Amino acid sequence: MFTPCKEDRPLVVQFCANDPELLFKAAKYVEDHCDAVDINLGCPQGIAKRGNYGSFLLEKTDLICSMVEKLAKNLKVPVTCKIRCLPNEAQTIHLAKSIQASGASLLTVHGRCKEHNKHRVGSANLYMIKKIKAALDIPVIANGGISTFKDVSYAL
């Protein structure tokens, strides 16, 4: 069920997916009722692993790009993505640039790898997010790592 109301604006609808066609059908269903569609490539939970979506797709750049491109070329609203960091800087920058080149209008970066969840959370890699921001032309939103007001000044 999808029943937004006018007070929900701006509204971004987030999907997890691993099939460009199925994702496109779902996104078409909501595009007239939202302001953007987001692909969640950041979920590290067991359900995402079992379903082969979320952060378990991060090393499948071609699949990610095909999903982004399918939506970006065929929807009336912008497409955004949320990712986590990959094991090294070069891989992460390559993925971010590929997502941008595929038509994403905005990228949210959770500054941790998929292995950093539950009891292994650790600090967010704000330096990596800064590097991604410098490498892209689209807006980049930092996600994770801010727990207190003091953390905000560190992130700047």
DSSP file (Angstrom, degrees, kcal/mol; ACC not computed):
  #  RESIDUE AA STRUCTURE BP1 BP2  ACC     N-H-->O    O-->H-N    N-H-->O    O-->H-N    TCO  KAPPA ALPHA  PHI   PSI    X-CA   Y-CA   Z-CA
    1    1 A M              0   0    0      0, 0.0     2,-0.4     0, 0.0     0, 0.0   0.000 360.0 360.0 360.0 141.6    0.0    0.0    0.0
    2    2 A F        +     0   0    0      2,-0.1     0, 0.0     0, 0.0     0, 0.0  -0.877 360.0 154.7-141.1 104.8    1.2    3.5   -0.8
    3    3 A T        +     0   0    0     -2,-0.4     2,-0.0     2,-0.0     0, 0.0  -0.643  14.6 176.2-134.6  76.8   -1.0    6.3    0.4
    4    4 A P        -     0   0    0      0, 0.0     2,-0.3     0, 0.0    -2,-0.1  -0.317  15.9-146.1 -74.4 164.2    0.9    9.6    0.9
    5    5 A C    >   -     0   0    0     -2,-0.0     3,-2.3    28,-0.0     4,-0.1  -0.851  31.0-100.0-125.9 167.2   -0.7   12.8    1.9
    6    6 A K  G >  S+     0   0    0      1,-0.3     3,-1.1    -2,-0.3    -1,-0.0   0.778 119.6  62.7 -60.1 -26.9    0.1   16.4    1.0
    7    7 A E  G 3  S+     0   0    0      1,-0.2    -1,-0.3     3,-0.0     0, 0.0   0.599  86.4  76.2 -72.5  -9.9    1.8   16.9    4.3
    8    8 A D  G <  S+     0   0    0     -3,-2.3    -1,-0.2     3,-0.0    -2,-0.2   0.408  78.2 154.6 -79.4   2.8    4.4   14.2    3.3
    9    9 A R    <   +     0   0    0     -3,-1.1     2,-0.1    -4,-0.1    25,-0.0  -0.621  51.8  40.2 -91.8 144.8    6.2   16.6    1.0
   10   10 A P  S    S-     0   0    0      0, 0.0     2,-0.5     0, 0.0    24,-0.0   0.568  88.4-179.1 -69.5 147.8    8.9   16.6    0.1
   11   11 A L        -     0   0    0     -2,-0.1    24,-3.4     2,-0.0    25,-1.0  -0.973  17.1-173.0-126.0 123.6    8.7   12.9   -0.2
   12   12 A V  E     -a   36   0A   0     -2,-0.5     2,-0.5    23,-0.2    25,-0.2  -0.971  15.4-149.2-112.9 126.6   11.4   10.5   -1.3
   13   13 A V  E     -a   37   0A   0     23,-2.2    25,-3.0    -2,-0.5     2,-0.4  -0.854  13.0-153.4 -99.3 125.4   10.4    6.8   -1.8
   14   14 A Q  E     -a   38   0A   0     -2,-0.5     2,-0.3    23,-0.2    25,-0.2  -0.832  12.9-175.8-105.7 134.5   13.1    4.4   -1.1
   15   15 A F  E     -a   39   0A   0     23,-2.9    25,-3.2    -2,-0.4     2,-0.4  -0.929  19.0-149.6-123.5 148.9   13.4    0.9   -2.6
   16   16 A C        +     0   0    0     -2,-0.3     2,-0.3    23,-0.2    25,-0.1  -0.960  39.0 148.4-107.4 137.4   15.7   -2.1   -2.2
   17   17 A A        -     0   0    0     -2,-0.4    37,-0.3    23,-0.3    50,-0.1  -0.982  43.6-167.6-160.4 166.1   16.0   -4.1   -5.3
   18   18 A N  S    S+     0   0    0     -2,-0.3    -1,-0.1     1,-0.2    35,-0.0   0.185  77.3  73.0-142.3  12.3   18.3   -6.2   -7.5
   19   19 A D     >  -     0   0    0      1,-0.1     4,-2.7    48,-0.0     5,-0.3  -0.963  63.9-154.2-134.1 113.4   16.2   -6.3  -10.7
   20   20 A P  H  > S+     0   0    0      0, 0.0     4,-2.3     0, 0.0     5,-0.1   0.875  95.1  47.8 -56.8 -41.2   16.1   -3.2  -12.9
   21   21 A E  H  > S+     0   0    0      2,-0.2     4,-2.3     1,-0.2     5,-0.2   0.928 113.6  45.4 -67.9 -45.7   12.8   -4.1  -14.5
   22   22 A L  H  > S+     0   0    0      2,-0.2     4,-2.0     1,-0.2    -1,-0.2   0.908 114.1  49.8 -65.2 -41.5   11.0   -4.9  -11.2
   23   23 A L  H  X S+     0   0    0     -4,-2.7     4,-2.7     1,-0.2    -2,-0.2   0.916 109.4  52.3 -60.9 -43.7   12.4   -1.8   -9.6
   24   24 A F  H  X S+     0   0    0     -4,-2.3     4,-2.6    -5,-0.3    -2,-0.2   0.915 107.8  50.9 -60.8 -44.2   11.3    0.3  -12.5
   25   25 A K  H  X S+     0   0    0     -4,-2.3     4,-1.4     1,-0.2    -1,-0.2   0.911 112.7  46.4 -60.3 -42.6    7.7   -1.0  -12.3
   26   26 A A  H  X S+     0   0    0     -4,-2.0     4,-0.9     1,-0.2    -2,-0.2   0.914 112.8  49.4 -65.9 -42.8    7.6   -0.2   -8.6
   27   27 A A  H >X S+     0   0    0     -4,-2.7     4,-1.7     1,-0.2     3,-0.6   0.876 106.8  55.1 -66.4 -37.9    9.1    3.3   -9.1
   28   28 A K  H 3< S+     0   0    0     -4,-2.6     4,-0.5     1,-0.2    -1,-0.2   0.857 101.7  60.3 -61.4 -34.3    6.5    4.0  -11.9
   29   29 A Y  H 3< S+     0   0    0     -4,-1.4    -1,-0.2    -5,-0.2    -2,-0.2   0.832 117.4  28.3 -62.4 -33.1    3.8    3.2   -9.4
   30   30 A V  H X< S+     0   0    0     -4,-0.9     3,-2.6    -3,-0.6     4,-0.3   0.574  90.9  96.9-105.8 -11.3    4.9    6.0   -7.1
   31   31 A E  G >< S+     0   0    0     -4,-1.7     3,-0.7     1,-0.3    -2,-0.1   0.786  84.0  52.1 -58.3 -31.0    6.5    8.6   -9.4
   32   32 A D  G 3  S+     0   0    0     -4,-0.5    -1,-0.3     1,-0.2    -2,-0.1   0.522 113.4  46.2 -80.0  -3.0    3.4   10.7   -9.6
   33   33 A H  G <  S+     0   0    0     -3,-2.6     2,-0.3   -22,-0.0    -1,-0.2   0.225 109.3  52.7-123.3  11.7    3.1   10.9   -5.8
   34   34 A C    <   -     0   0    0     -3,-0.7   -22,-0.2    -4,-0.3     3,-0.1  -0.877  67.6-131.4-142.1 173.5    6.7   11.6   -4.8
   35   35 A D  S    S-     0   0    0    -24,-3.4     2,-0.3     1,-0.3   -23,-0.2   0.577  87.4  -3.2-103.8 -14.9    9.5   14.0   -5.4
   36   36 A A  E     -a   12   0A   0    -25,-1.0   -23,-2.2    41,-0.2     2,-0.4  -0.966  60.0-128.9-167.5 160.9   12.3   11.5   -5.9
   37   37 A V  E     -ab  13  79A   0     41,-2.4    43,-2.7    -2,-0.3     2,-0.4  -0.985  23.5-159.6-120.3 131.6   13.0    7.8   -5.8
   38   38 A D  E     -ab  14  80A   0    -25,-3.0   -23,-2.9    -2,-0.4     2,-0.6  -0.907  10.4-146.7-114.4 137.9   15.9    6.4   -3.8
   39   39 A I  E     -ab  15  81A   0     41,-2.4    43,-2.3    -2,-0.4     2,-1.0  -0.918  18.2-142.1-100.9 118.1   17.7    3.1   -4.3
   40   40 A N  E     + b   0  82A   0    -25,-3.2    14,-0.5    -2,-0.6   -23,-0.3  -0.713  36.2 157.3 -85.8 105.2   18.9    1.8   -0.9
   41   41 A L  E     + b   0  83A   0     41,-2.5    43,-0.6    -2,-1.0    -1,-0.1  -0.005  62.5  74.0-110.4  24.2   22.3    0.1   -1.4
   42   42 A G        +     0   0    0     41,-0.2    -1,-0.1    13,-0.1    41,-0.1   0.519  56.4 117.9-115.7  -9.2   23.3    0.6    2.2
   43   43 A C        +     0   0    0     39,-0.2    12,-2.4     1,-0.1    13,-0.4  -0.474  32.7 178.8 -69.5 121.1   21.2   -2.0    4.1
   44   44 A P        +     0   0    0      0, 0.0    -1,-0.1     0, 0.0    73,-0.1   0.319  37.6 123.9-101.7   7.6   23.6   -4.5    5.9
   45   45 A Q  S >> S-     0   0    0      1,-0.1     4,-1.7     3,-0.1     3,-0.7  -0.194  74.6-110.5 -74.2 161.2   20.9   -6.6    7.6
   46   46 A G  H 3> S+     0   0    0      1,-0.3     4,-2.8     2,-0.2     5,-0.2   0.835 116.9  59.3 -57.5 -36.2   20.5  -10.3    7.2
   47   47 A I  H 3> S+     0   0    0      1,-0.2     4,-1.9     2,-0.2    -1,-0.3   0.864 105.1  50.2 -63.2 -34.9   17.3   -9.9    5.2
   48   48 A A  H <>>S+     0   0    0     -3,-0.7     5,-2.2     2,-0.2     4,-0.8   0.868 110.3  50.1 -69.5 -36.5   19.2   -7.9    2.6
   49   49 A K  H ><5S+     0   0    0     -4,-1.7     3,-0.6     2,-0.2    -2,-0.2   0.939 112.3  46.5 -65.8 -46.3   21.8  -10.6    2.4
   50   50 A R  H 3<5S+     0   0    0     -4,-2.8    -2,-0.2     1,-0.2    -1,-0.2   0.860 118.1  42.7 -63.6 -35.2   19.2  -13.3    2.0
   51   51 A G  H 3<5S-     0   0    0     -4,-1.9    -1,-0.2    -5,-0.2    -2,-0.2   0.492 108.2-125.0 -89.8  -3.7   17.4  -11.2   -0.6
   52   52 A N  T <<5S+     0   0    0     -4,-0.8     2,-0.2    -3,-0.6    -3,-0.2   0.956  72.1 103.3  57.8  55.9   20.6  -10.1   -2.4
   53   53 A Y    > < +     0   0    0     -5,-2.2     3,-1.5   -10,-0.1    -1,-0.2  -0.801  51.2  39.0-145.3-171.4   19.9   -6.4   -2.2
   54   54 A G  G >  S-     0   0    0    -14,-0.5     3,-1.7   -37,-0.3     4,-0.2  -0.370 125.5  -8.4  63.8-140.0   21.1   -3.4   -0.1
   55   55 A S  G >  S+     0   0    0    -12,-2.4     3,-0.9     1,-0.3    -1,-0.3   0.583 123.5  77.2 -69.6  -8.9   24.8   -3.3    0.7
   56   56 A F  G <  S+     0   0    0     -3,-1.5    -1,-0.3   -13,-0.4    -2,-0.2   0.480  92.8  53.1 -80.7  -0.4   25.2   -6.9   -0.7
   57   57 A L  G X  S+     0   0    0     -3,-1.7     3,-3.0   -16,-0.1     7,-0.3   0.448  76.2 104.0-102.9  -5.1   25.1   -5.4   -4.2
   58   58 A L  T <  S+     0   0    0     -3,-0.9    -2,-0.1     1,-0.3    -1,-0.1   0.745  81.3  48.1 -56.2 -28.1   27.9   -2.8   -3.6
   59   59 A E  T 3  S+     0   0    0     -4,-0.2     2,-0.6     1,-0.2    -1,-0.3   0.314  93.6  81.8 -94.5   9.3   30.5   -4.8   -5.6
   60   60 A K    <>  +     0   0    0     -3,-3.0     4,-2.4     1,-0.2     3,-0.3  -0.595  53.5 163.4-109.7  67.0   28.1   -5.3   -8.5
   61   61 A T  H  > S+     0   0    0     -2,-0.6     4,-2.9     1,-0.2     5,-0.2   0.861  70.1  54.7 -57.2 -41.3   28.6   -2.0  -10.1
   62   62 A D  H  > S+     0   0    0      2,-0.2     4,-2.1     1,-0.2    -1,-0.2   0.915 110.4  45.8 -61.9 -42.7   27.1   -3.0  -13.5
   63   63 A L  H  > S+     0   0    0     -3,-0.3     4,-2.0     2,-0.2    -2,-0.2   0.934 113.5  49.5 -65.2 -46.0   23.9   -4.1  -11.8
   64   64 A I  H  X S+     0   0    0     -4,-2.4     4,-2.5    -7,-0.3    -2,-0.2   0.942 112.1  48.3 -57.8 -48.3   23.7   -1.0   -9.7
   65   65 A C  H  X S+     0   0    0     -4,-2.9     4,-2.9     1,-0.2     5,-0.2   0.866 108.1  54.3 -63.6 -36.2   24.3    1.2  -12.8
   66   66 A S  H  X S+     0   0    0     -4,-2.1     4,-2.0    -5,-0.2    -1,-0.2   0.876 110.6  46.9 -66.4 -35.0   21.7   -0.6  -14.8
   67   67 A M  H  X S+     0   0    0     -4,-2.0     4,-2.0     2,-0.2    -2,-0.2   0.939 114.8  45.6 -69.5 -46.4   19.1    0.1  -12.1
   68   68 A V  H  X S+     0   0    0     -4,-2.5     4,-3.2     1,-0.2     5,-0.2   0.941 115.0  47.5 -61.2 -48.0   20.1    3.7  -11.7
   69   69 A E  H  X S+     0   0    0     -4,-2.9     4,-2.3     1,-0.2     5,-0.2   0.900 108.5  54.3 -62.6 -42.5   20.1    4.3  -15.5
   70   70 A K  H  X S+     0   0    0     -4,-2.0     4,-0.8    -5,-0.2    -1,-0.2   0.922 116.2  38.7 -57.7 -45.3   16.7    2.5  -16.0
   71   71 A L  H >X S+     0   0    0     -4,-2.0     4,-2.0     2,-0.2     3,-0.6   0.934 114.4  52.6 -71.5 -46.4   15.1    4.8  -13.5
   72   72 A A  H 3< S+     0   0    0     -4,-3.2    -2,-0.2     1,-0.3    -1,-0.2   0.851 113.9  43.3 -61.0 -35.7   17.0    8.0  -14.4
   73   73 A K  H 3< S+     0   0    0     -4,-2.3    -1,-0.3    -5,-0.2    -2,-0.2   0.688 124.0  33.8 -81.8 -18.8   16.0    7.7  -18.1
   74   74 A N  H << S+     0   0    0     -4,-0.8     2,-0.3    -3,-0.6    -2,-0.2   0.469  98.2  81.4-122.8  -2.8   12.4    6.7  -17.6
   75   75 A L     <  -     0   0    0     -4,-2.0     4,-0.1     2,-0.2   -47,-0.1  -0.736  63.3-141.6-105.0 156.6   11.1    8.5  -14.5
   76   76 A K  S    S+     0   0    0     -2,-0.3    -1,-0.1     2,-0.1    -4,-0.1   0.553  86.6  64.4 -86.2 -10.7    9.8   12.1  -14.2
   77   77 A V  S    S-     0   0    0     -6,-0.1   -41,-0.2     1,-0.1    -2,-0.2  -0.772  95.6 -91.1-113.3 157.9   11.4   12.4  -10.8
   78   78 A P        -     0   0    0      0, 0.0   -41,-2.4     0, 0.0     2,-0.4  -0.236  33.6-134.6 -64.6 155.4   15.1   12.4   -9.8
   79   79 A V  E     +b   37   0A   0     24,-0.4    26,-3.5   -43,-0.2    27,-0.6  -0.944  24.8 180.0-112.6 132.6   16.8    9.2   -8.8
   80   80 A T  E     -bc  38 106A   0    -43,-2.7   -41,-2.4    -2,-0.4     2,-0.3  -0.852   9.6-152.8-126.0 163.9   19.1    9.1   -5.7
   81   81 A C  E     -bc  39 107A   0     25,-1.6    27,-3.1    -2,-0.3     2,-0.4  -0.973   7.6-151.1-136.9 152.0   21.1    6.4   -4.1
   82   82 A K  E     +bc  40 108A   0    -43,-2.3   -41,-2.5    -2,-0.3     2,-0.3  -0.994  27.0 171.1-120.2 129.3   22.4    5.5   -0.6
   83   83 A I  E     -bc  41 109A   0     25,-2.6    27,-3.1    -2,-0.4     2,-0.3  -0.807  25.7-137.1-127.3 169.2   25.6    3.5   -0.4
   84   84 A R  E     - c   0 110A   0    -43,-0.6    29,-0.2    -2,-0.3    27,-0.2  -0.760  42.5 -85.6-112.9 169.3   28.1    2.3    2.2
   85   85 A C        -     0   0    0     27,-1.8    29,-0.5    25,-0.8     4,-0.1  -0.442  37.7-133.5 -74.1 149.0   31.9    2.4    1.7
   86   86 A L        -     0   0    0      2,-0.3     6,-0.1    27,-0.1    -1,-0.1  -0.439  40.2 -85.4 -91.2 174.4   33.7   -0.5    0.0
   87   87 A P  S    S+     0   0    0      0, 0.0     2,-0.3     0, 0.0    26,-0.1   0.756 109.3  27.8 -58.8 -26.1   36.8   -2.0    1.5
   88   88 A N  S  > S-     0   0    0      1,-0.1     4,-2.0     0, 0.0    -2,-0.3  -0.948  79.2-115.1-138.0 162.8   39.1    0.5   -0.1
   89   89 A E  H  > S+     0   0    0     -2,-0.3     4,-2.8     1,-0.2     5,-0.3   0.882 110.9  53.8 -59.5 -45.1   39.0    4.1   -1.3
   90   90 A A  H  > S+     0   0    0      1,-0.2     4,-2.4     2,-0.2    -1,-0.2   0.912 110.2  47.1 -60.9 -43.9   39.5    3.4   -5.0
   91   91 A Q  H  > S+     0   0    0      2,-0.2     4,-2.4     1,-0.2    -1,-0.2   0.911 113.4  49.1 -63.2 -41.9   36.6    1.0   -5.1
   92   92 A T  H  X S+     0   0    0     -4,-2.0     4,-2.5     2,-0.2    -2,-0.2   0.926 112.5  46.4 -65.7 -45.7   34.4    3.4   -3.3
   93   93 A I  H  X S+     0   0    0     -4,-2.8     4,-2.7     2,-0.2     5,-0.2   0.906 112.1  52.1 -63.4 -42.0   35.2    6.4   -5.5
   94   94 A H  H  X S+     0   0    0     -4,-2.4     4,-2.3    -5,-0.3    -2,-0.2   0.928 110.8  47.4 -60.2 -45.7   34.7    4.2   -8.6
   95   95 A L  H  X S+     0   0    0     -4,-2.4     4,-2.5     2,-0.2    -2,-0.2   0.941 112.5  48.8 -61.7 -47.7   31.3    3.1   -7.4
   96   96 A A  H  X S+     0   0    0     -4,-2.5     4,-2.2     1,-0.2    -2,-0.2   0.915 112.9  47.2 -60.3 -44.6   30.2    6.7   -6.6
   97   97 A K  H  X S+     0   0    0     -4,-2.7     4,-2.7     1,-0.2    -1,-0.2   0.882 111.3  52.0 -64.6 -37.9   31.4    8.0   -9.9
   98   98 A S  H  X S+     0   0    0     -4,-2.3     4,-1.4    -5,-0.2    -2,-0.2   0.901 109.0  49.7 -65.5 -41.2   29.7    5.2  -11.7
   99   99 A I  H  <>S+     0   0    0     -4,-2.5     5,-1.8     2,-0.2     4,-0.4   0.922 112.2  48.2 -63.6 -43.9   26.4    5.9   -9.9
  100  100 A Q  H ><5S+     0   0    0     -4,-2.2     3,-1.7     1,-0.2    -2,-0.2   0.938 110.3  51.3 -60.2 -47.5   26.7    9.6  -10.8
  101  101 A A  H 3<5S+     0   0    0     -4,-2.7    -1,-0.2     1,-0.3    -2,-0.2   0.753 103.2  60.8 -63.3 -24.3   27.4    8.7  -14.5
  102  102 A S  T 3<5S-     0   0    0     -4,-1.4    -1,-0.3    -3,-0.2   -30,-0.2   0.553 129.2 -90.0 -82.3  -7.9   24.4    6.5  -14.6
  103  103 A G  T < 5 +     0   0    0     -3,-1.7   -24,-0.4    -4,-0.4    -3,-0.2   0.503  68.9 154.6 117.4   5.3   22.1    9.4  -13.8
  104  104 A A      < -     0   0    0     -5,-1.8    -1,-0.3     1,-0.1   -24,-0.2  -0.405  29.6-157.9 -64.9 141.4   21.8    9.7  -10.0
  105  105 A S  S    S+     0   0    0    -26,-3.5     2,-0.3     1,-0.3   -25,-0.2   0.601  74.3  11.7 -93.8 -14.7   20.9   13.2   -8.9
  106  106 A L  E     -c   80   0A   0    -27,-0.6   -25,-1.6    32,-0.2     2,-0.4  -0.976  63.3-150.0-161.4 146.9   22.2   12.8   -5.3
  107  107 A L  E     -cd  81 140A   0     32,-2.4    34,-2.5    -2,-0.3     2,-0.5  -0.991   3.3-160.5-128.6 127.7   24.2   10.3   -3.4
  108  108 A T  E     -cd  82 141A   0    -27,-3.1   -25,-2.6    -2,-0.4     2,-0.5  -0.908  13.3-160.1-101.7 132.5   23.9    9.6    0.3
  109  109 A V  E     -cd  83 142A   0     32,-3.0    34,-2.5    -2,-0.5     2,-0.7  -0.952  11.9-155.2-120.8 117.1   27.0    7.9    1.8
  110  110 A H  E     -cd  84 143A   0    -27,-3.1     2,-1.8    -2,-0.5   -25,-0.8  -0.819  25.7-134.2 -83.6 118.9   26.9    5.9    5.1
  111  111 A G  S    S+     0   0    0     32,-1.8    14,-4.0    -2,-0.7     2,-0.3  -0.028  75.2  75.6 -75.3  37.1   30.5    6.2    6.2
  112  112 A R  S    S-     0   0    0     -2,-1.8   -27,-1.8    12,-0.2    -2,-0.1  -0.948  79.2-111.1-138.5 161.2   30.9    2.5    7.1
  113  113 A C    >   -     0   0    0     -2,-0.3     3,-1.7   -29,-0.2   -27,-0.1  -0.425  39.7-102.6 -83.3 167.3   31.3   -0.8    5.3
  114  114 A K  T 3  S+     0   0    0    -29,-0.5    -1,-0.1     1,-0.3   -59,-0.1   0.773 121.4  62.2 -63.7 -24.5   28.5   -3.4    5.3
  115  115 A E  T 3  S+     0   0    0      1,-0.2     2,-1.6     3,-0.0    -1,-0.3   0.670  84.8  84.0 -73.4 -15.6   30.4   -5.4    7.9
  116  116 A H    <   +     0   0    0     -3,-1.7     2,-0.3     3,-0.1    -1,-0.2  -0.576  67.6 112.6 -91.1  75.7   30.1   -2.5   10.3
  117  117 A N    >   -     0   0    0     -2,-1.6     3,-2.4   -73,-0.1     2,-0.1  -0.920  67.6  -4.1-139.1 166.9   26.7   -3.2   11.7
  118  118 A K  G >  S+     0   0    0     -2,-0.3     3,-1.0     1,-0.3   -73,-0.0  -0.289 135.3   0.5  51.1-119.6   25.2   -4.2   15.0
  119  119 A H  G 3  S+     0   0    0      1,-0.3    -1,-0.3     2,-0.1     3,-0.1   0.524 134.7  56.5 -78.9  -4.2   28.0   -4.9   17.5
  120  120 A R  G <   +     0   0    0     -3,-2.4    -1,-0.3     1,-0.1    -2,-0.2  -0.010  69.3 125.8-110.6  28.4   30.7   -4.0   15.0
  121  121 A V    <   +     0   0    0     -3,-1.0    -1,-0.1    -5,-0.2    -2,-0.1   0.945  34.4 165.0 -58.3 -60.6   29.5   -0.5   14.2
  122  122 A G        -     0   0    0     -3,-0.1     2,-0.1   -10,-0.1    23,-0.1  -0.025  47.2 -36.0  67.7-178.8   32.6    1.5   14.9
  123  123 A S        -     0   0    0      1,-0.1     2,-0.2    21,-0.0    -7,-0.0  -0.421  62.3-111.4 -77.0 148.3   33.2    5.1   13.7
  124  124 A A        -     0   0    0     -2,-0.1     2,-1.5   -12,-0.1   -12,-0.2  -0.542  26.9-120.7 -74.9 146.5   31.9    6.4   10.4
  125  125 A N     >  +     0   0    0    -14,-4.0     4,-1.5    -2,-0.2     3,-0.3  -0.660  40.0 168.4 -90.6  82.7   34.6    7.3    7.9
  126  126 A L  H  > S+     0   0    0     -2,-1.5     4,-2.1     1,-0.2    -1,-0.2   0.795  74.1  62.1 -67.1 -28.3   33.9   11.0    7.4
  127  127 A Y  H  > S+     0   0    0      2,-0.2     4,-2.0     1,-0.2    -1,-0.2   0.902 102.7  50.3 -62.3 -41.0   37.2   11.4    5.6
  128  128 A M  H  > S+     0   0    0     -3,-0.3     4,-2.4     2,-0.2    -2,-0.2   0.898 108.5  51.6 -65.5 -39.9   35.9    8.9    2.9
  129  129 A I  H  X S+     0   0    0     -4,-1.5     4,-2.6     1,-0.2    -1,-0.2   0.910 108.5  51.8 -62.5 -40.8   32.7   10.8    2.5
  130  130 A K  H  X S+     0   0    0     -4,-2.1     4,-2.1     2,-0.2    -2,-0.2   0.896 109.1  50.3 -61.5 -41.0   34.7   14.0    2.0
  131  131 A K  H  X S+     0   0    0     -4,-2.0     4,-1.3     2,-0.2    -2,-0.2   0.901 110.7  49.0 -63.8 -41.8   36.8   12.3   -0.7
  132  132 A I  H  X S+     0   0    0     -4,-2.4     4,-1.1     1,-0.2     3,-0.5   0.935 109.5  52.4 -63.1 -45.6   33.6   11.1   -2.4
  133  133 A K  H >< S+     0   0    0     -4,-2.6     3,-0.6     1,-0.3    -2,-0.2   0.898 109.1  49.8 -56.7 -42.4   32.1   14.7   -2.2
  134  134 A A  H 3< S+     0   0    0     -4,-2.1    -1,-0.3     1,-0.2    -2,-0.2   0.791 110.7  50.6 -67.6 -27.6   35.3   16.1   -3.8
  135  135 A A  H 3< S+     0   0    0     -4,-1.3     2,-0.2    -3,-0.5    -1,-0.2   0.638 104.7  66.8 -86.1 -15.6   35.1   13.5   -6.7
  136  136 A L    <<  -     0   0    0     -4,-1.1     4,-0.1    -3,-0.6   -39,-0.1  -0.681  58.7-154.4-110.9 160.5   31.5   14.1   -7.6
  137  137 A D  S    S+     0   0    0     -2,-0.2    -1,-0.1     2,-0.1     3,-0.1   0.585  77.7  78.6-100.8 -17.9   29.5   16.9   -9.2
  138  138 A I  S    S-     0   0    0      1,-0.1   -32,-0.2   -34,-0.0    -2,-0.1  -0.502  98.2 -82.8 -87.7 160.6   26.2   15.9   -7.6
  139  139 A P        -     0   0    0      0, 0.0   -32,-2.4     0, 0.0     2,-0.4  -0.333  42.1-156.0 -61.4 143.9   25.2   16.6   -4.0
  140  140 A V  E     -d  107   0A   0    -34,-0.2     2,-0.5    -4,-0.1   -32,-0.2  -0.992   1.4-157.5-124.3 128.1   26.5   14.1   -1.4
  141  141 A I  E     -d  108   0A   0    -34,-2.5   -32,-3.0    -2,-0.4     2,-0.3  -0.916  14.1-135.7-106.8 127.8   24.9   13.7    1.9
  142  142 A A  E     -d  109   0A   0     -2,-0.5     2,-0.4   -34,-0.2   -32,-0.2  -0.653  23.1-170.4 -80.1 136.1   26.9   12.2    4.8
  143  143 A N  E     +d  110   0A   0    -34,-2.5   -32,-1.8    -2,-0.3   -14,-0.0  -0.996  44.9  15.2-131.9 129.1   25.0    9.6    6.8
  144  144 A G  S    S+     0   0    0     -2,-0.4   -33,-0.1   -34,-0.2     3,-0.1   0.110  82.6  72.8  95.5 150.7   26.1    8.1   10.1
  145  145 A G        +     0   0    0      1,-0.2     2,-0.7   -23,-0.1   -19,-0.1   0.429  65.8 109.4  92.6  -0.2   28.7    9.1   12.7
  146  146 A I        +     0   0    0      1,-0.1    -1,-0.2     9,-0.0    -2,-0.1  -0.913  22.9 143.4-112.8 108.4   26.9   12.0   14.3
  147  147 A S        +     0   0    0     -2,-0.7     2,-0.3     1,-0.2    -1,-0.1   0.655  66.2  27.3-112.3 -26.8   25.7   11.3   17.8
  148  148 A T  S >> S-     0   0    0      1,-0.1     4,-0.8     0, 0.0     3,-0.6  -0.864  82.2-106.5-133.7 166.2   26.3   14.6   19.6
  149  149 A F  H >> S+     0   0    0     -2,-0.3     4,-0.9     1,-0.2     3,-0.8   0.856 119.3  60.0 -60.7 -34.7   26.5   18.3   18.7
  150  150 A K  H 3> S+     0   0    0      1,-0.2     4,-1.2     2,-0.2     3,-0.3   0.844  96.1  61.5 -62.0 -34.1   30.3   18.1   19.2
  151  151 A D  H <> S+     0   0    0     -3,-0.6     4,-2.0     1,-0.2    -1,-0.2   0.810  94.7  63.8 -62.1 -29.8   30.4   15.5   16.4
  152  152 A V  H <X S+     0   0    0     -3,-0.8     4,-1.2    -4,-0.8    -1,-0.2   0.922 100.9  48.8 -62.6 -44.5   29.0   18.1   14.0
  153  153 A S  H  < S+     0   0    0     -4,-0.9    -1,-0.2    -3,-0.3    -2,-0.2   0.846 110.3  52.3 -66.5 -32.0   32.0   20.4   14.3
  154  154 A Y  H  < S+     0   0    0     -4,-1.2    -1,-0.2     1,-0.2    -2,-0.2   0.885 106.6  53.8 -67.3 -38.2   34.3   17.4   13.8
  155  155 A A  H  <        0   0    0     -4,-2.0    -1,-0.2     1,-0.3    -2,-0.2   0.755 360.0 360.0 -70.0 -24.2   32.5   16.5   10.6
  156  156 A L     <        0   0    0     -4,-1.2    -1,-0.3    -5,-0.1    -2,-0.2   0.497 360.0 360.0 -74.3 360.0   32.9   20.0    9.2
